[in-house]
Amino acid sequence: MTSKYGAKKTFRILGGEKIEFDSLKEAKRFDVLYLLLKAKQITKLTLQPSYTLQDGFRDKIGKKHRPITYVADFKYTKDGVEVVEDTKGFKTEVYRIKKKLLLHKFPSINFIET
């Protein structure tokens, strides 16, 4: 199935487990990162790490508001430094805002867009 931005869901099989990616570009980046992991050039490769940008809360009339989260494509450690990576073909306005909030709340993260 193709998304409204033209990206096609893609799959990889790893250790008998099926991994779904939102685009072919993201799946190809995973292939590269997985090779770097096997070559011990990176460690702690994580898929879809989530960061809470704002906690959920109830407003003054009691309405519940869900937390605002940012879900990146990958997280890994390279040379002792945490790297958060997102593979983007099209940058929506929501993505741009969440990226700014992420960089502000977590300034020690090295963020990469591919």
Summary of the structure (lengths in Angstrom):
residues: 114
radius of gyration: 16.2
end to end distance: 22.5
largest distance: 54.8
contacts: 273
relative contact order: 0.16
helix: 25%
strand: 39%
